[in-house]
Amino acid sequence: MGLGAGLFWTAEISMNNILMFGLPLRDILDDLFWAVIALIILGASLQWTYKTNDIHIGMNVGFWSGLSSGAIACLTGLIFVVFGMPLLLHDPLNLAEWSARGATSGAPNMAVYFAYQTLAGALGHLVVLGAMMGLVLGLLGGALGKVGYVLRKKLRAKHT
């Protein structure tokens, strides 16, 4: 599940840095990608807990799915820093940010500024949107899967 979610992160990051939609469309699409990724992680966690009746398995599936998806997103961001800097430097939203904040940030030039900005985003995907979100969704999916398992067991007991 982490690979699939990670590929969605790659699509979202690529969309932002290659297609360069303007606002508010970019934010709307980002939110949709985030929701799909969260549902993938939550669904996997819930499914594994329901199958195994073990909340810890659901939590582990959530955490590892989140962490692996975040690692793929992080790698995608780093690839953009190394190979896609011309794209980052021509994005109208990035140019507006550089004019508003970057030029006075003390960064030697725009490429260095966006290298650091993209690195921060990549690490944020790894830690916050990867490991931490995976842990929270794993806990939620584990709890919901456990409740579903118990309810299914009670319904079966009623009908026998």
Residue pairs with C-beta under 8 A, 6 or more apart in sequence:
1 40
1 41
1 43
1 44
1 61
1 65
1 69
2 41
2 64
2 65
2 66
2 67
2 68
2 69
2 71
2 72
3 68
3 69
3 72
4 40
4 69
5 37
5 40
5 41
5 65
5 66
5 68
5 69
5 72
6 68
6 69
6 70
6 71
6 72
6 73
7 72
8 33
8 36
8 37
8 40
8 69
9 33
9 37
9 69
9 70
9 72
9 73
9 76
9 125
9 129
10 72
10 73
10 76
11 33
12 29
12 30
12 33
12 34
13 73
13 76
13 77
13 80
14 76
15 21
15 29
15 33
16 26
16 30
16 91
17 80
17 84
17 87
17 88
17 91
18 87
20 26
20 87
20 90
20 91
20 92
20 93
21 29
22 92
22 93
23 93
26 93
34 129
37 69
37 129
38 133
38 137
40 65
41 62
41 65
41 66
41 69
41 133
41 134
41 137
41 138
41 141
42 62
42 137
42 140
42 141
43 141
44 61
44 62
44 65
44 141
45 58
45 59
45 61
45 62
45 65
45 137
45 138
45 140
45 141
45 142
45 145
46 58
46 141
46 142
46 144
46 145
46 148
47 141
47 145
48 57
48 58
48 61
48 145
49 55
49 57
49 58
49 61
49 141
49 142
49 144
49 145
49 146
49 148
49 149
50 145
50 146
50 148
50 149
50 152
52 58
53 146
53 149
55 142
55 143
55 145
55 146
56 142
57 142
58 138
58 141
58 142
58 145
58 146
59 135
59 138
59 139
59 142
60 138
61 138
61 141
62 134
62 135
62 136
62 137
62 138
62 139
62 140
62 141
62 142
63 131
63 134
63 135
63 138
64 134
65 134
65 138
66 129
66 130
66 131
66 132
66 133
66 134
66 135
66 137
66 138
67 126
67 130
67 131
67 134
68 130
69 129
69 130
69 134
70 125
70 126
70 127
70 129
70 130
70 131
70 133
70 134
71 126
71 130
73 122
73 125
73 126
73 129
73 130
74 122
74 123
74 125
74 126
74 130
75 122
76 122
77 118
77 119
77 121
77 122
77 125
78 118
78 119
78 122
80 87
80 88
80 118
81 88
81 114
81 115
81 118
81 119
81 122
85 111
85 114
85 115
88 94
88 111
88 114
88 118
89 95
89 110
89 111
89 114
94 114
97 117
98 110
98 113
98 114
102 110
102 113
102 114
103 110
105 113
107 113
107 116
